[in-house]
Amino acid sequence: MIAGTTHEYLVRLRDLILEEREFAKMLDMESLAAAMQEKEELIQVLAHMNQLAEEDKELAATIRHENRRNAYLYKATLGWIRETMEFFGKRTVASSYSADAGMVNSKVNGRLLSGRV
């Protein structure tokens, strides 16, 4: 990583967070992984900074806000994926009744994504 000022690191971190969101929306996983790696390196460098200049506090607040937006995007997307998987995991054929009015469980297990027909 190239040496720079705290302000330059913060600006780059903000830009990476914005790029990260765009990569996630485009499902560009390779670019997302590279951006996340660089972001982690920047955070490691910034973790050793003890004081933040007054002019950088607003930038730090923007970074916090944008990072939370990304976290919300990831959390909401993960929830949507889980709901979708639960839907496809449910039984698609209801149980039926036999000739003597007893319940007969269907042999379909509901796994639409199992690869079997």
C-alpha positions, -999 to +999 in steps of 0.1 A: +000+000+000+013+035-009+020+057+021-003+087+024-020+110+048-049+101+070-072+122+048-061+103+017-067+070+034-102+081+044-111+093+009-099+060-006-119+041+021-150+060+012-145+054-025-139+017-019-171+014+001-191+030-027-173+007-053-180-023-031-218-015-032-218-012-070-198-045-074-223-062-051-253-049-071-237-060-104-228-094-088-192-089-098-177-111-071-141-109-082-140-071-081-160-072-049-134-095-033-105-072-045-123-041-031-129-059+002-093-069+005-081-033-001-107-020+023-094-044+050-058-032+044-069+004+047-087-003+079-056-020+093-036+012+085-062+035+099-065+014+131-031+027+142-042+064+139-049+078+173-063+112+165-086+124+137-083+159+124-114+181+127-118+184+090-118+146+086-146+140+111-173+147+086-156+124+061-155+097+088-192+101+095-199+097+058-178+065+057-198+052+087-231+060+070-221+044+037-207+013+054-240+009+072-259+012+039-238-016+025-244-037+057-281-032+053-280-042+016-261-074+025-285-082+054-316-076+033-303-096+004-293-125+027-328-124+042-343-125+007-321-155-003-331-173+029-368-168+022-364-180-013-346-211-002-373-218+024-400-214-003-383-239-026-377-262+003-413-265+013-436-293+002-451-287-032-477-314-030-501-315-001-509-347+018-541-364+006-566-389+019-568-426+014-599-446+007-606-451+044-602-413+050-568-416+065-540-391+057-515-403+031-482-385+030-470-376-005-437-389-016-426-355-029-402-340-005-406-305-019-370-299-028-374-282-061-337-275-063-326-311-057-319-318-094-342-348-095-374-349-115 
